[in-house]
Amino acid sequence: MNSTTVKKGVRDATVSRFDPGTVRSDFPALSVTVKGKPLVYLDNAATTHKPASVIEAITQFYSAENSNVHRGVHHLSELATEKFEESRRKVQRFLNATESSEIIFVRGTTEGINLAAQSYGGTVLRNGDNVVISAMEHHSNIVPWQIVCDRVGASLRVIPINRKGELLQEEFERLLDERTKIVALTHISNALGTVNPVQEMIRTAHDRKIPVLIDGAQAVAHGHVDVQELDCDFYAFSSHKMFGPTGIGVLYGKKELLESMPPYQGGGDMIKSVSFSKTMYADLPHKFEAGTPHIAGAIGLGAAIDYIGELAMEEVALHERRLVQDLTDALTDLPGVQIIGTATNKAGVVSFTIDGIHPHDIGTILNEDGIAVRTGQHCAQPVMDFFGIPATARASVALYNTTKDIQDLVAGVRHVQKVFH
């Protein structure tokens, strides 16, 4: 973004030109060295780095504003409560939710999906019912549904994928029936980078009056998400994958659904009144937020949303697509390298293998060159089983990555091949 840096990484929102090289200076961690070499950070699907403005917001809270939220009448408590609830309103605007009460703060995508599975799924699922998911889901969108299905006698139905890593839409429609109680889908695959046509799939499910949950962990940092436009019933994401702190995330839910669901956990702050004979639960969103929340995390998430809001995200998305395409083209030209996941519509992720070299060895050698990629199954073991591989090396980009990062990774892959061959 061609603009002048102002205090702690906050940029002039009136300038829309995006320049990743300039943006990099907002992220302190990108200036570190690894093995005496500049860090090349390509592990953004696992977690993103934090701009100085987010770090400052968290430090400011703990330094001068620290207090518990809600019910306190003293100055610090009122200040902390206002900042905490303002962050909720920022998330509402970020997702274009109808009301801030539809925004539930959770620890991350995983807890958000568990909340929906246990509270909504546990209420509507009966013996013989089914939940439809896809073959490319992260474990966090598989295991919670298995748990509730096992408990009530329901079953999982799995939308298959093709060798490109795309969902088979005709099979999706075939799996839906009168016993399907919810569809749970990833927006963007963390292992393959596939961008699923979730809006069309939501429409297909809604035609049969089936609600849909979307795992948006990999989507929120790569483009605009509008839950009203998507018309999804639930949407979950994590702060730390969109330049905010760890330990905080969001479950969005349509108000009428959230109001019909029982609490996920019990304790303080989620009640109106308690007696030994009867407890009255609080209104939304507090009904689902038992105990002291991650106040600093919510404030940091709000600061991350502010940061993203100052960027031209259409240009960011275009920049990231170019990086993904450049890396795909360069790796495809290298002998013995296979790209795993070649969907027509991809974002953020390039997973690959090298003939005769285990992905963990790839990652280890790349680390010697200061290059950070993720190796393993990426919490997507069924994907690896489908492709018949033990693991992949995964490079994942963010808005601060540059063409030089891609060139360095390609040079690093050549180095790996030289070491082993």
N, C-alpha and C positions, 0 to 999 in steps of 0.2 A: 504494500500500500504506500504510494508516494505521498507521504505527509510528514509533518513534523511531530516527533515524539514529545508528548507532554508528560505530566507527572506520572511516574511509575507505570509506564506502558499504556496509558490511556491515550487514544488517538483522536485526531480531529475527524469527526463523523461527516463533515461536509465534503471531504475529499474521498472519492469512491475508488480511485485507482488502487489496485492491489499489487503489492510487491512483496513476495515471500522473504526476500533478502532483508528488507527493512523490518518486517514483522519479527524475524528471528531475534532481533535485539530486545524484544519485549519478554523473552523467555530466558531467565538466568541460567537454567540447567543446560541449555544448548551451548554454553561457552566452556563447559568442562572438557577435559582431555581424558582419553582412555589409552592406557599403554603408551603414553607420550604422544598420542595422535588426537586430532580434533574428533569429537564425538559425531558420528553419523547415526542419528536416531531414527530407525525405521521399525519401531515396535509400538506404533500408536494404536493399533487395535487392542492391545493389552492395556495400555494407559497412555494418556497424553501428558505432556509437560504443562506447567502452569505459568501464565504471564505474571509479571511483577504486580499488576493491579489486583489479581486474586490473592497473591501472597500478602500484599499489604492489607487487604480487607480483613483477612483472617487475623493477622497480627494486631490490627487496630482493635478488633473485637476483644481479643484476649488482653490487650494492654490497657484499654480505657473504657470498655463497655461490658465486660464480662458479668453476666447475671443470668439466672434462670428466667425462662419466659412464662408468660400467662399468670394471672392472678396477683402478681407482685404490684404493690402500689408505690414503691420507691423509684427514684429516677432511673437507675441502671436497669431495673427490670422492665420498666416501660420502654426504655430505649432499645433494649435487646428484643423485646416482643415486637416492636414496630419494625425493626430491621429484619427479623425472622419472617414476619408476615408479609413484608414488602417483597422478600425473595419469593414467597409463594405466588404473589401477584406477578412477579417477573416471569416465573415459569408459566403461569396462565397465559400471559401475553406471548411468550415464546412459542407455545404450542397452539395458540389461539383456542384455548378451552373456553367454554361458555362462562364458567364461574371459577373463582379461586378455590371454592370448596371442593372442586373436582380434582384438586392437586393434593395427593397424599405423599408426604415425605417418608421415605424408607431408606434402608442402608444402600440400596443399589438395585439394579435390574433383577438380580436373583431374588431378593426379598420381595420385590414388587410382584413377581410372577408367583412366588409362594403364597403371598397374601391372596391373590386372585384365585389360585388353585384351591387353597384351603377354605377360604371364606365363600367365594362364589361357587366354585366347583363342588365343595363339600355340601353346599345347600341344594344344588339342582341335580347333581348326578345321582342316579339310582342303578341298581343291579341291571345289567343289560344295556345301559347307555354307553356312549362312546365320546371320546375327545379326538379331534383330528389335528395332528401336527405334521411337520414335514421331515424328510430325511436329512435335511441340512441344519437341524436345530442345534444350538448350543445345549450342553447338558442341563443348564438352568431352565430350559424350556422343554425338557423331557422328564427329568426326574420328579419335579413337583407334581406333574400330572399323573405319573406312574404311582406315586404315593397315594393320592386321593382315589385313583381308579382301583388300586389294590384294596383299599379300605372298604369301598362300597360295591365292588364287583362290576365296575365298568371296564372299558377297554380302550387302548390307544389304537388309532388308525393312522397310518403314515403315508403321506404323499410322496411317491418316489421321485427321483431325479434322473436326468440323463447324464451321459458322459461329459457333457459340457458344464454340468453343475446347475442345470435349470430344472425347475419344478415342472412336472407333467400335468398341465392344467386339466386335461380330460380325465385323468385319474383323480384329481382333486374333486371334481364334480361328482364322479362316481362314488366317492367315499361318503359323501354327505347323505344323511337320511333322517327320518323322523326321530331317531334315537341319538343324533348328534347334538350335544348340549353346548359345546363351545369349540371354536377353531383357534389355535394358537400358532402364530407364524413369526419367523424372523423377518424384519424389514430388509436387512442386508446381512448376508452370511459372514460370520467372522472368520471362517476357514477358507471360503472360496471367493468372497467379494461379490457374489451374485446379488443384484438388486431385484427383489421379488416384486411382481405386479400386485402389491397388496391392495391397492384401491379397487381393482377389478375383482380380486378374490374376496374382499369384504362385501362388495356388492352381490357376488354370487351367493355367499353365505346368508346375507340379509334377505335375499329373495326367498330363502327357506326359514327365515326368522331365527337364524343361528347367530349368536354374538361372536365377536372376534377380538382376541388379544394380540397385540403386536409387540414383539421384542425389538425395541428401537435402539439398543445399546450402540450399534455400529452406524446408525443413521443420523443421529442428532448433530454430529460434528461435521457432516459432509453435505448438508443441504437443508432447505426449509422443510419443517414438518408442521402440518396443519391438521389437527385431529378432527376438526369439523369438516374439512374437505375430504379427508380420508373416511370419515364416519365410523372410525373404529370405536369399539366399546371400551377397550382398555389399551393403554400404551405405557410401556415401562422403559426407563433408561437410567443410566448411571452418570453422575457428575464427572467422575474422573476420566471418562472417555471423551469429554468435551471441554477440557482445559480447566476443570474445577477440581476440588479436593476429593479424596477418597472417603468412603464411609457414608456417602449421602447419594440419594437417587430419588426417583419419582415414579409413582404409579398414578397415571391419569385414568379416571373412570367416569363414564357418564353418570350424572347425578342420580338418576332413577335407579340405576343398578347398585351404586354404592349405598344408597339409602336402604335397599332391600337386603343387603348383606350383613351378617353378624360380625362383630369385632374379630380381628385376627389374634390380638393379644389383649390381656387385661392389665390394669394398673392405674397409676395416677394420670391425670390430664385427659383421660378418655371417658370420663364419667360426668354426669350431672349430679347424682346423689348415690350414696352407698349405705345400705343397711345389711344386717345379716340375713334378712329375708328377701331383699330385692335391690337390684342395682339398675339405675337409669343411665343409659349411655349418652355421651355428648353428641352434639350435632356434628355433621361433616365440617371439616375433614378430621377433627380431633378424635372421632370415634375410632380411627385406625392408627392413632399415634400415641400409644401408651408410653408413659415414662418421660424422662427428660430427653428431648430430641437432640440431634447433632446440630446445635445452634450455629456454631462457627462454620460447619460444613454447609448449611443452608445459605448463610451469608456469602461464603465463598462461591457457591453455585450461582447466586445472584450476580456476583461480580463477573463470573465467567460469561454469563448471559449478556451482561453489559458489554463485555469485550467483543463477543461475537457480533453483537448488534452494531458495533462501529465499523465492521468490515463489510465489503461488498461480497456477500456469500455466493452470488451467482458466479463472480470471477474466481472465488476460491474453489468452487466445484469444478469449474473449467480447468483451472490450474492443476488440481488433483487428478482429474481424468487424463490430462496430458502426461503427468508423471507416471500413472499406471500404464498408459499405453506405451510410453517410451521404455519403461522397464520390461514390459511384456515383449516388445519387439527385440530388445537387446538380448534378453535371456533366451528367447526362441532361436536366435542366431548362434548360440553357443552349443557345440556338440555335447550330447549327453544330458542336457537340461530339459526337463519336462515341466510345463506349467500345469498345475492342478486347479481346474476351475477356469473355463474359457467361455463363460456366458457372454452373450452379446451385450448385456447391460451389467456393468460392474462398477464398483466404487471402492477405493481405499486400499484394497488388498491384492497382493500377488503372492500366491503360494507355489512352491516349486520343489522339485527333487533333482538330484544329480545321480546319474547311474553309478552304482558301486560305492556311494558315499552316504553314510547315515546322516540324516538331518542334524542330529546333535553335533556331529563332527563338523558339519558345515558351519553351524553357529559358533563353535569354539574357535575355528580358524578365522572367521570373520571378526570375532571379538578382538583377536590380535591386531587387526587393522583398525580398531576403534568403531566397528560397525555393529549396531545393535539390531538384530532381528529375533523373532520368536521361533523356536523349534519345538516340535512335539505334535500332539493331536489336537491342541487348541480347544480342549473341552468339547470336541466334536468327534468322538470315536466312531460313531456310525458312518460319518463321512469317510474316514480313513478306511474303514472296512469295505465300503462300497467301491472305493478305488483300488483296493487291494494293496495298500501301502501301510507301513507302520507309523509314519509321521511325515510332516513336510517342514521345510523352512518357509517362514512367512514374513514378507516385507510389507509393511503397512504405512501409508503416508498420511500426513496432516498438512494443514495450511502453511506451516513453517518449513516444510521440506523443499529442496531446490533441485534443479537439474544436476548440480554437482553431487548431491547425495546419491542420485541414481547412478551417475557415472562411477562414483566410488564403490557402490555395491557391485556393479558389474565387474569392475576391476578386482574386487574382493572375491567374487565367484571364480574368476580366472585363477586367482591365487590359490583358492581351495583345490581346484582341479590340478594345478601344478604340483601342489603338495602331495596329493594322493595318487597322481598318475605319472 
